[in-house]
Amino acid sequence: MTQNPVEIENVTKRYGKLVAVNELSISIPSAQIYGLVGANGAGKSTLIRMIVGITQPDAGRILINGHDTANRGAESKRAIGYLPEELVLYERLTGREFLLVVAGLKLADRSQVEREIDYFELSPFKNKWVGGYSQGMRKKLGLAAAMIGEPPVLVLDEPLNGLDVEMMRKLRLRLESERERGRTILVCSHVMSFVERICDKVGIMQSGKLKIEGSPGEIRSSSGLMDSPFEDVFFHFARS
């Protein structure tokens, strides 16, 4: 494994005249939870799509475990466990069948499927069609799919949406455990209290660039809002 499993080097992405991501660089080492936050239109979703290889940068490069995502190689894709904000699932598979497909694509041990089903409390629903799942069940299925294969890098886009309070806590403890095991975790969330509590480092994006980057404590100190909710700290930079 490379020293920094995620390396984003001077990346730019344009859509016509719109510069969605502008010469942005981020390095995320092993055993770190990095929070990527920003208002709608800041460039977060575009950056995440480039990190997971859905789209490619117009300039710069992104390395996952030392492999350039522009090559669309299996190595970079298998190194990432990805939870998109908008889940697209196979509606006519059962939850268990869906996770078995994911395990096959990742060349993962099939025994992981049952472990993740149990962890995310999907056992009562594992033999039901995914098309009948609630929003919370679909989110838990997506999280289980991201974990399968034990990828060294996790990219989780709005992982809390649809989860109840108990599962939010369980997910936080899981991510902290995965960090201790050396995984690199990129979290994109609008829940600022969660970001402050779980992230080792936070990058606030604005207009395709990083407005500020540092630990939650460092960012809070830079804002001067020592006793305010982290949401206020975020708005201090995101709207300035």
N, C-alpha and C positions, 0 to 999 in steps of 0.2 A: 504494500500500500504506500502511496506517495505521502509526503509530509502533510500536504493539504489536499484532501480528496476532491475538493471543489475549488477550481481556479477559474475566475472570470476575468479575462484580460482585455481591457480597453474595448469593450463590446458596444457596438452601435447597431440599432435596428430601425429602419425607416419604412413607413407606409406612405408612399407618395411624398408629399411635402412635410408630413408629420414625422418627427423624430421621436419614436416611442422610448428608445433607450439610447443614451448619448454618452459614448466613451466611458462606460462604467466598468469598474474593477472591484472585485470582491474576492478574498481568499478565506476559505473556511477550513480549519484544521480538523483532525480527528477529535472525537470526544468533545464536540462543541455543539450547542444548540444556538442557531443563528436566527433571529427574527427579522423578516423582511416586511416592512410596513409602509403604508402610504395611502393617500386618498385615491379614490377612483380616478383612473387616467394617469396615475403617476408613472406607470410602466412596469408594475409588479408582474402582472399576468404575462406580458410579453417576455419579460426576463425568465420567468418560470418555464414558459413554453420552449425557450431556447435551451435552458439547462437540461430539460428532459429530452431534447432532440426532436420536438415536434416541428419547430421552425429553426432556421439557421441565421446567425448574425450576418449583417452586411459587411461588418468590419470587426476585427478582433477575433478572439477565440475563447472557447469554454472547454476546460479539461475536467473530466470526471475520472478519478483514479488514474490520472495520467493519459487517458484516452480522449482525443479530440472528438467532441460530439458531431462535428461536421462530417466525420467519416461514417456516421450512423452505424458504427460497429456494434456487434452483440455485447462486446465487453463493457462499453459505456452504458448500454441500456440495462444489462443485468446488474450493474452496480448500483442502480437507483430503484428505490421503492417509492412509487409516486401515487399520491392521492390528489386528483384534480378537484377543483371546487365544484364543477358540474360533472357528476358521475354519469358515465355511459356504461350500463350493465346489460348483460344478455338476459332479457326479460323471461325467456322460455327455458332457462336453466334453473335448477334449484341452487340455493346458496352454496351447498357443498360441491355441486358439479362445477359451478363457476370458479370456486377456489382451486379445484383440481385442474381445471384448464390453466389457471394462472401458474400453478405449481409446475405443470408440464412445460409451459413457455419459459419459465425461469430455470428449468432443470433442477428443481428443488425436491427435497425429500417429501413425499406425499404425507408423511406423518405430521408435518407441520400444519397441514390443513385442519386436522382435528384439534390441535393445540390452539390455533388461532380462533377457531369456532368457539371453543370453550372460553378462551380469554375474553372475547368480545360478546359473550353471552348470547350466541346465536344458535345454540344447540336445539332449542324448541322449534326453530324455523329452518334448520339446515336442509330439510327435504321438501321445503315449499318453494314454489316458483318465485324468482326474484321480482317478477312483475307485480306481485302482491305485497311486496315489502313496503313498510312505512319509510319516511325520510330518515328517521334515526337508524332503522335496521339497514338501510342502504349505505349510510355513512359508516356504520360498523363493519359492513361487508367490505367496503372500499379500504378501510384501515387494515383489516385482516389481509386483504390482497397485497397491500403495500408492504406488510411485514414479511410475507412469505418469501423464502429464499435468503433471508437474513442479509439483505444488501447492505453494503457499508455506508451508503448514502440514502437518507430519507428526505423526500421533498413533499411536504404536506401543506396543501392550499386550503385554508379555512377548515381545519380538522374538527372544530368544535360545533359547527352548524348541525343542528338536528340531534345533538346528544343531550341526555339529561345530566343533572348535576353529578350524580354518582359516576356515570361513565366518563364525564369530563375529568373528574379526579383520578379515575383509574387510568385514563389515557396519559395524564400528566405524570403519574408515577411510572408508567411504562416508558415514556420518553426519557425520563431521568435515568431509568435503568439501562436503556439502550445507550445513552451517553456514557454511562460508566463502563459499558462494554466496548467503548471506542467508536461508536457510530458517529457520523456527521449528520446533523439534522437541520434542515432548512424549513422553518415554519413561517407561513404567511397567514396573519390573523388580524381581524379588526377588534379582537377582545384584548384591550391594552393591559388589563390586570393580569391576564394569562401570559402575555408577552413579557411583562416586567418580571413576573415570578419565575418563569422557566428558562428564559433566554440568557446565555452567557454574553451575547453580543447582539446588538440591534442596529439595523441600517434603515434610516427613514428616507424614502425616495420622494422626489418631487421633480416633475417635468423631465423624467428619464434619467435623472442623476441622483447620486447620494447627497442628500442635504447634510446629514451628519451620521456618523457611525461610532459606536463605542458600547461599553457595557451599559445596562440600564442606569446604573448609578452615575456613570460619567455623563450620560445624556441628560439625566435629571439635574446634575450639578451645573451643566452648561446652560440649562434653561433658567436656572435660579428658582425653580418652583419645587423647593425641597419638601413641602408638606402637601402638595396638590396630588390628585390622582394622576396616574401615568397618562391617562387620556388627555389631560390638560398639557402635559409635557409634549405629547405627540403633536397636538394642534399648535403649540408654540412654534414648532419648526415646520410643520407641514403647510401652514398658512402664511408663513412669513416670506 
